[in-house]
Every structure is written in structure tokens, then in C-alpha cells.
Amino acid sequence: MWRPRVLRTANFRLALSYAAVFSLSVFLLGLIVFFGVRSSLEQQLRGQIEAEVGQLLVDYRDDGVEELRHDIRERIESNPARRLRYFLQSPEGRVVFDRLPAIPTPDGWHTVRVPVEGSRDATTSVLLHALTLDEGYKLAVAADLDPIQDVARAIRRAFGWAFLFTLVAGAAGGLWLGQRFLSQVDAITQVADRIGKGDVTERLPIRGTGDDLDLLAAVINRMLDRIQQLLENVRQVSTSIAHDLRTPLGHLRQKLEAMRVEAPQDTLRNEALQQLDAILDTFTALLRIAEVESGSRKAGFEILCLSEVLETLVDAYGPVAEDNGQRLTEQIAPWIYVYGDRNLLMQLFANLVENALRHSGKGSAIHLGLEAGANGEFTATVSDTGPGIPTAEYPHIFKPFYRLDASRTDPGSGLGMGLVSAIANLHDLSITLGNNAPGLKVRLQGHCRMPALEGDAAP
């Protein structure tokens, strides 16, 4: 079941939990107040009725039933608006004063329904105290329970609204806290995603509030500072080694090349030249990867037509494929523009095509594709019908110096796909491997850009 992201945040759930606990507290408090107030009011009513019964009994014992009737009538006439209810039942069962079919038995406290004055069918609840007098008479004094019930309804209504308000306020507060927390998490996630793609110069945002997220971001930023320093040290060492070794190796190659003029058939020297060329290619690739990963080439980015770049590659490698007994096909959508470096993109796709030509074998077909997708995206593919690569090897293909040939007897340095990955990351291209059934399919996805008009500056 789909739910908005904010409803899944820890802050929202915590706020909702607090709201639930607080609402339960309001509910329990309402019950305590409700029963406490009702019990207190009922106790006061009982005391009032007992006092009235006691006074009437005194008059009855002194002067008899007639004096009792007289006293009750005086009480009714003196305060007709706010008074107690009086019932006197004769031995024949006739009830005088207020309307009551019969006084309940046994003696004691009862809650009964009595008719409402001026109404034929309406009734109301009263708290009644009944007792039996001499000569078969029965006396009952009662008080209306409507005021107590009105207070009880008011308490229930007040605490009901308070309970509802607490729930709504808690949910609204949870949504606000969750949304605020989510915006912070999104900002951290975006930066972390760029860091995960290789841009270790990015840092997590710190808002200066000193909360847990700020403390965590500060710790991670210090860790990234250390990682960046270590990576720069490693890159500097590898670049320095490549520079320092390439110069004497270049001089050595020049000397061997000069010696080949005198004895061109020297097999040992020619083999040494081939090995030296391979070493120089490795150092060149290392320096190229270091240059790409440094991001310095982004300064030369421009909006260019990727379709033209791939068509140029097809023209260049088509004859090579024919010479190898292979076939290079293409399906390139026109007028797809990207923001990047033309030479680096040419290098990226050239490496992929060369790998396909080298590893797919004679009689295979290599296909180069480019198509526009939804939301301003494009997809470029380089596929072949060769033996392919085991799926378990996919995560390792783009690692520098990684080769499927564990014995490393085949020619190559294992840096070609590492350079492909570095160039793809520099251009914000996602690169994935898949089974072409048979063969390997390399898929690159990125965002199209509108072609630059004359005089426009690059974005």
C-alpha cells in the first residue's frame, strides 16, 4: 500500500506516538473528571434529600400526617421553580403532590422515571429516597437528575473535543516535523548521492542548529576530508610515478627505435619495443584516468551533438570490423545533444567498441545504438554477439587493472573500462552491463541538452 514519504519518517511516527499517549492521557483524565464530578454532585443531592426527609420526619412525629401534608404544601408553594419532588402515598395506594404511579419498594434509594410537569408522555429521571411511615403511609422525596446529566454531557463534550484536538494537532505536528526532517534528509541524500558517484569534494549541509543531524553531518564531513586527502595523496603518488617512469621509458624506446634502423630483423629488440609500448600505454591510461577524475576537463565542456560523435566512430571502426571478419552496425537517432567533452566521449565509446571487437571473436556482430527517451533522457548502447561476461563479474569490470584473465597472459592493462567509468562519471552518465543473449550489452543513460544558439554561453 502506497503511503507518502512523510508518513514513513521517524519524526512523524514519534510525534504521532506522543500524540496518541497524550490523547490517551486526556481520555483518562476525562473519565476521572466525569465520574468524579458526577459522584460529587450526586452525593450533594443525596445529602440535600436526606436533610429534607429528616426534617419532614420530625414534623410527622410531632403532629402526624396532616402536619406532614401541610409542611410539604408550604415547601411546594414557597419555591415552585426550584424545589424537590414530594410523594405521599396513602394506605389505599393514592399518591398526592407530585405525579408518581406508586412509590417503589423496598425503602431506600431509587432512580426512577417520573412524568414531566405539563407533558403527557415525557419523563425525566429522579433520585428518590422512599420510607414507610406509621398507619401504612409511605413518603418519598426526590430530586431531578437533569442538572447532573447536563453537567455530565458538558464534560463529555469538552473532553471529546479536547481528545479530537489533541489527535489532530499531534498528527499535524507530526506532518510538519516529518516534512522538516524529510527536507533535511533529502538535502543530505542528494549530496551523499553525488559523493557516492565519486565527487568527494562535496560536503553534507550543516544548518548550524546543533541537532543530531548537524552533529552527524559534521562527523561525516571530517571523514570525507580525510578520505579526500588520502585519495589525493594516492592520486598524486600514482601520477608522479607514471610521469617519472614514462620519461626514461620514452628515452629507452627512442634508443631501441634508433637501433632498429641498423638491424631491423632483431626479434628480441622488436619484442622489447612491443612490451615497452604496452607499458607506455598503461602509464598513459593512468595519467588519463587521473586527469579525468580530477574534474579539470569540465572547464572545456560544451553542448555537442552525440549523434555525430557516434557516427564518426562507426565510419572509423567499420573498416576495422570488416578486416577482422566482423560486422559493425548502427541505429543512431539524429540530433541528440549533450553537455560534455567531445574528445572524452569519443574515447569512451571508442574503448567500448574496441573491447567488443577484441573480445567478441571472428564472425560476431557489434551494434552501436543511440535513442531518445522520456523526460529528456537518452540511451546509448554498445552490444556484441560474442561470448559475453559472467554476471558475477559485472560489479568488477570497471575497476582499474581488473581483468577477466586471472593469469594476465592476454595483452592489455585492464584500464580501458576504468577509463570508461571515469569519463561516464564526469559526464553524469549511468552505465550498466547486461546480457545480450548472446554477448554483452553496455548501456549508458544521461540527459539531453538543447543545442546552443550562436553567441550563447555554455551552461
NORZICOR-V411714 format. One record per helix or strand of 3 or more residues. SS is the DSSP state (a for helix, b for strand). FROM is the first residue (numbers start at 0). TO is the last residue. If there is no record, write none. Layout:
ss=SS from=FROM to=TO
ss=SS from=FROM to=TO
//
This chain:
ss=a from=4 to=7
ss=a from=9 to=77
ss=b from=84 to=88
ss=b from=94 to=96
ss=b from=107 to=114
ss=b from=122 to=131
ss=a from=133 to=135
ss=b from=137 to=143
ss=a from=145 to=195
ss=a from=211 to=261
ss=a from=266 to=293
ss=a from=295 to=299
ss=b from=301 to=304
ss=a from=305 to=322
ss=b from=326 to=331
ss=b from=336 to=339
ss=a from=341 to=359
ss=b from=364 to=371
ss=a from=373 to=375
ss=b from=376 to=383
ss=a from=390 to=395
ss=a from=415 to=425
ss=b from=429 to=434
ss=b from=439 to=446
//
